[in-house]
Amino acid sequence: MSSVKRLVYAVIHFLREQSQMDTFTPDEQESLEVAIQCLETVFKINLEDTHLAPPQHLIEMFTNSFHKNDMLHLSDSLPEDVEKADQLKDEGNNHMKEENYCAAVDCYTRAIELDPKNAVYYCNRAAAQSKLNNYNEAIKDCESAIAIDPKYSKAYGRMGLALTSVNKYEEAVTSYQKALDLDPENDSYKSNLKIAEQKLRDMSSPTGTGLSFDMASLINNPAFISMAASLMQNPQVQQLMSGMMSNAIGGPAAGVGGLSDLSSLIHAGQQFAQQIQQQNPELIEQLRNHIRSRSFSGSTEEHS
């Protein structure tokens, strides 16, 4: 009972201090006095029982308790948790090989919960998130891995892939350069850096459209074929194509190097791409995602 009385004494002392503060209204101060009297009556103590005073003020004890809890969360994981986390990582790697990416994410997440200071788990989860097209989540995981281990080249490389996938080419270039600084002989980082640099140049080019398609995949895409058939019924497109054919057969540009034909072809292509973008933006995004999946090397990289 003495420990309870010591606690109540600390509470009464705290309430007494609060009741004397100007921040409370007279009614509120009166309520605090009533609370103090109730506690004194129930536990049969008062502030004159100084032998019950704890060594620390109630606020200090409360603050120190929270500080200890925070330190506990930051402490190293238990050995059995570390072992279990490593097993979950291996399970996740097997799921990646089987292309079961959702299950891989789940395994890596559970590993992180057991051992949150292991950069490998975040980096591996980033790879799985990228496979699921969750690029922003992949970027966050790479950032977490780098915060734990600033010299983790693979985290920079995978962040470069995710950044490229969301068209953040300048940031992707920076990530790949950092990856190469840490791992200068990695051919995957070199090739992906070149891709990101080229995409950045394309975006900066006045004639760049941002639509660099794989033509074979484009032509074989049923949605594209349907869209093309629909566009060919458009009178403006028919007129444009008719003009191009006239120039090609014997129009004003015939025999003069074909510069007008080339200009017309570029103009027609730009108009065609713009109409596709306006009429079926979902198709454009599908084609972009298809190209992204084919463009980046390192898709079969080993996991840590």
C-alpha positions as CSV (number, residue, x, y, z in Angstrom):
1,M,0.0,0.0,0.0
2,S,2.9,2.3,0.6
3,S,3.9,2.4,-3.1
4,V,0.3,3.3,-3.9
5,K,0.3,6.1,-1.3
6,R,3.5,7.4,-2.7
7,L,2.0,7.5,-6.2
8,V,-1.1,9.3,-4.9
9,Y,1.0,11.7,-2.9
10,A,2.9,12.6,-6.1
11,V,-0.5,13.1,-7.9
12,I,-1.8,15.3,-5.1
13,H,1.4,17.4,-5.1
14,F,1.1,17.8,-8.9
15,L,-2.5,18.8,-8.7
16,R,-1.8,21.3,-5.9
17,E,0.8,23.0,-8.1
18,Q,-1.6,23.1,-11.0
19,S,-4.4,24.6,-8.9
20,Q,-2.1,27.6,-8.1
21,M,-1.4,28.4,-11.7
22,D,-3.0,31.4,-13.4
23,T,-3.8,29.5,-16.5
24,F,-6.9,28.0,-14.9
25,T,-10.2,29.8,-14.2
26,P,-11.5,30.0,-10.7
27,D,-14.0,27.3,-11.4
28,E,-11.3,25.0,-12.7
29,Q,-9.1,25.7,-9.7
30,E,-12.0,24.8,-7.5
31,S,-12.4,21.6,-9.3
32,L,-8.8,20.7,-8.8
33,E,-9.2,21.4,-5.0
34,V,-12.1,19.1,-4.9
35,A,-10.1,16.4,-6.6
36,I,-7.3,16.8,-4.1
37,Q,-9.7,16.6,-1.2
38,C,-11.2,13.5,-2.6
39,L,-7.8,11.8,-3.0
40,E,-6.8,12.8,0.5
41,T,-10.0,11.4,2.0
42,V,-9.9,8.1,0.1
43,F,-6.3,7.3,0.7
44,K,-6.0,9.0,4.1
45,I,-3.0,11.2,3.2
46,N,-2.2,14.8,2.8
47,L,0.8,17.0,1.8
48,E,2.1,17.0,5.3
49,D,3.0,13.3,4.9
50,T,6.4,14.3,3.4
51,H,7.8,10.9,4.1
52,L,5.7,9.7,1.1
53,A,7.3,12.2,-1.3
54,P,9.1,10.3,-4.2
55,P,12.6,11.3,-5.2
56,Q,11.4,12.8,-8.4
57,H,8.6,15.1,-9.5
58,L,5.7,13.3,-11.2
59,I,6.4,15.1,-14.5
60,E,10.1,13.9,-14.4
61,M,9.1,10.3,-13.7
62,F,6.6,10.4,-16.6
63,T,9.1,11.9,-19.0
64,N,11.9,9.5,-18.1
65,S,9.5,6.6,-18.6
66,F,8.7,7.7,-22.1
67,H,12.4,8.2,-22.8
68,K,13.2,4.6,-21.7
69,N,10.5,3.3,-24.0
70,D,11.9,5.2,-26.9
71,M,15.4,3.8,-26.2
72,L,13.9,0.3,-26.1
73,H,12.5,0.7,-29.6
74,L,15.9,1.9,-30.8
75,S,17.8,-1.0,-29.2
76,D,19.1,-3.9,-31.1
77,S,16.7,-6.7,-31.9
78,L,16.8,-9.9,-29.9
79,P,19.0,-12.7,-31.4
80,E,16.0,-14.9,-32.0
81,D,14.2,-12.0,-33.9
82,V,17.3,-11.5,-36.0
83,E,17.4,-15.1,-36.9
84,K,13.7,-15.2,-37.8
85,A,14.0,-12.0,-39.8
86,D,16.8,-13.6,-41.9
87,Q,14.6,-16.6,-42.6
88,L,11.8,-14.3,-43.8
89,K,14.3,-12.6,-46.1
90,D,15.2,-15.9,-47.6
91,E,11.6,-16.7,-48.1
92,G,11.0,-13.4,-49.7
93,N,14.0,-14.0,-52.1
94,N,12.4,-17.3,-53.1
95,H,9.1,-15.6,-53.8
96,M,11.0,-13.1,-56.0
97,K,12.4,-15.9,-58.1
98,E,8.9,-17.4,-58.5
99,E,7.6,-13.9,-59.4
100,N,5.3,-14.0,-56.5
101,Y,5.9,-10.3,-55.6
102,C,3.1,-9.7,-53.2
103,A,4.2,-12.6,-51.0
104,A,7.8,-11.3,-51.2
105,V,6.7,-7.8,-50.0
106,D,4.9,-9.5,-47.1
107,C,8.0,-11.5,-46.1
108,Y,10.3,-8.5,-46.2
109,T,7.8,-6.4,-44.2
110,R,7.7,-9.0,-41.5
111,A,11.5,-9.1,-41.5
112,I,11.6,-5.4,-41.1
113,E,9.3,-5.5,-38.1
114,L,11.6,-8.0,-36.4
115,D,14.8,-6.2,-37.3
116,P,14.1,-2.6,-38.4
117,K,17.8,-1.6,-38.6
118,N,18.7,-4.0,-41.4
119,A,19.1,-2.1,-44.7
120,V,18.9,-5.3,-46.8
121,Y,15.3,-5.9,-46.0
122,Y,14.2,-2.4,-47.1
123,C,16.3,-2.7,-50.3
124,N,14.8,-6.1,-51.2
125,R,11.3,-4.9,-50.5
126,A,12.0,-2.0,-52.8
127,A,12.8,-4.5,-55.6
128,A,9.5,-6.3,-55.0
129,Q,7.5,-3.0,-54.9
130,S,9.0,-2.0,-58.2
131,K,7.9,-5.3,-59.8
132,L,4.4,-4.4,-58.6
133,N,4.7,-0.9,-60.2
134,N,4.6,0.6,-56.7
135,Y,7.5,2.9,-57.5
136,N,6.9,5.6,-54.9
137,E,6.9,2.9,-52.2
138,A,10.1,1.5,-53.7
139,I,11.8,4.9,-53.5
140,K,10.8,5.3,-49.8
141,D,12.3,1.8,-49.0
142,C,15.5,2.7,-50.8
143,E,15.7,6.0,-48.8
144,S,15.2,4.0,-45.6
145,A,18.0,1.6,-46.6
146,I,20.4,4.4,-47.4
147,A,19.6,6.1,-44.1
148,I,20.7,3.0,-42.3
149,D,23.7,2.3,-44.6
150,P,24.8,5.4,-46.7
151,K,27.3,3.2,-48.6
152,Y,24.8,0.6,-49.8
153,S,25.3,0.8,-53.6
154,K,22.4,-1.6,-54.4
155,A,19.9,0.7,-52.7
156,Y,21.1,3.6,-54.9
157,G,20.8,1.4,-58.0
158,R,17.3,0.3,-57.2
159,M,16.2,3.8,-56.3
160,G,17.5,4.8,-59.7
161,L,15.3,2.2,-61.4
162,A,12.2,3.4,-59.5
163,L,13.0,7.1,-60.2
164,T,13.4,6.4,-63.9
165,S,10.0,4.6,-63.9
166,V,8.3,7.7,-62.5
167,N,10.1,10.0,-65.1
168,K,12.4,11.6,-62.5
169,Y,15.4,11.2,-64.7
170,E,17.6,13.9,-63.2
171,E,17.2,12.3,-59.7
172,A,17.7,8.9,-61.3
173,V,21.0,10.0,-62.8
174,T,22.2,11.2,-59.4
175,S,21.3,7.9,-57.8
176,Y,23.1,5.8,-60.5
177,Q,26.2,8.0,-60.2
178,K,26.3,7.5,-56.5
179,A,25.8,3.7,-57.0
180,L,28.8,3.8,-59.4
181,D,30.9,5.8,-57.0
182,L,30.4,2.9,-54.5
183,D,30.6,0.1,-57.1
184,P,32.5,1.4,-60.2
185,E,32.6,-2.0,-62.0
186,N,28.9,-2.7,-62.0
187,D,27.8,-3.0,-65.6
188,S,24.1,-2.8,-64.7
189,Y,24.5,0.6,-63.1
190,K,26.5,1.8,-66.1
191,S,23.9,0.8,-68.6
192,N,21.0,2.1,-66.6
193,L,22.8,5.4,-66.1
194,K,23.1,5.8,-69.9
195,I,19.4,5.1,-70.3
196,A,18.5,7.6,-67.6
197,E,20.8,10.2,-69.2
198,Q,19.4,9.6,-72.6
199,K,15.8,10.0,-71.3
200,L,16.8,13.2,-69.6
201,R,18.2,14.5,-72.9
202,D,15.1,13.4,-74.7
203,M,12.9,15.3,-72.2
204,S,15.1,18.4,-72.6
205,S,15.1,18.3,-76.4
206,P,12.7,20.8,-78.1
207,T,11.5,18.0,-80.5
208,G,11.2,15.4,-77.8
209,T,7.7,14.0,-77.4
210,G,8.4,11.7,-74.4
211,L,6.9,8.8,-76.4
212,S,9.8,6.6,-77.5
213,F,7.8,3.4,-78.3
214,D,8.9,-0.1,-79.2
215,M,7.3,-0.2,-82.7
216,A,7.0,-4.0,-82.8
217,S,5.1,-4.1,-79.6
218,L,3.1,-1.0,-80.6
219,I,1.9,-2.6,-83.9
220,N,1.0,-5.9,-82.2
221,N,-1.0,-4.2,-79.5
222,P,-4.8,-4.8,-80.2
223,A,-5.8,-1.5,-78.5
224,F,-3.4,0.4,-80.7
225,I,-4.7,-1.3,-83.8
226,S,-8.3,-0.4,-82.9
227,M,-7.2,3.2,-82.1
228,A,-5.4,3.5,-85.4
229,A,-8.4,2.2,-87.4
230,S,-10.6,4.7,-85.6
231,L,-8.2,7.6,-86.3
232,M,-8.0,6.7,-90.0
233,Q,-11.7,7.5,-90.3
234,N,-11.0,11.0,-89.1
235,P,-11.2,13.5,-92.1
236,Q,-8.3,15.5,-90.9
237,V,-6.1,12.4,-90.7
238,Q,-7.2,11.3,-94.2
239,Q,-6.4,14.8,-95.6
240,L,-3.0,14.7,-93.9
241,M,-2.1,11.3,-95.3
242,S,-3.4,12.2,-98.7
243,G,-1.1,15.3,-98.8
244,M,1.9,13.2,-97.7
245,M,1.2,10.7,-100.5
246,S,0.9,13.5,-103.1
247,N,4.3,14.9,-102.0
248,A,5.9,11.4,-102.1
249,I,4.7,10.7,-105.6
250,G,5.5,14.0,-107.3
251,G,4.7,17.0,-105.2
252,P,6.7,20.1,-104.9
253,A,9.3,18.4,-102.8
254,A,10.0,15.6,-105.2
255,G,13.6,15.6,-106.3
256,V,14.7,18.2,-103.8
257,G,16.0,15.9,-101.1
258,G,12.7,15.1,-99.6
259,L,12.9,17.7,-96.9
260,S,9.2,18.6,-97.0
261,D,8.3,14.9,-97.0
262,L,10.4,14.4,-93.9
263,S,8.9,17.5,-92.2
264,S,5.4,16.3,-93.1
265,L,6.2,12.8,-91.7
266,I,7.4,14.3,-88.4
267,H,4.4,16.6,-88.2
268,A,2.0,13.7,-89.0
269,G,3.7,11.5,-86.3
270,Q,3.4,14.3,-83.7
271,Q,-0.3,14.9,-84.6
272,F,-1.0,11.1,-84.5
273,A,0.7,10.8,-81.1
274,Q,-1.2,13.8,-79.8
275,Q,-4.6,12.3,-80.9
276,I,-3.8,9.0,-79.3
277,Q,-2.9,10.8,-76.1
278,Q,-6.2,12.7,-76.1
279,Q,-8.4,9.8,-77.1
280,N,-6.8,7.0,-75.2
281,P,-4.4,8.1,-72.5
282,E,-4.6,4.7,-70.8
283,L,-3.1,3.1,-73.9
284,I,-0.2,5.5,-73.8
285,E,0.5,4.7,-70.1
286,Q,0.3,0.9,-70.9
287,L,2.9,1.4,-73.7
288,R,5.1,3.4,-71.4
289,N,5.0,0.8,-68.7
290,H,5.8,-1.9,-71.3
291,I,8.8,0.0,-72.5
292,R,10.0,0.6,-69.0
293,S,9.9,-3.1,-68.2
294,R,11.9,-3.8,-71.4
295,S,14.4,-0.9,-71.1
296,F,16.1,-1.5,-67.8
297,S,18.7,-4.0,-67.2
298,G,19.2,-5.6,-63.9
299,S,15.7,-7.1,-63.7
300,T,17.2,-10.5,-63.0
301,E,19.7,-9.3,-60.4
302,E,20.4,-11.4,-57.4
303,H,18.9,-10.4,-54.1
304,S,20.9,-10.0,-50.9
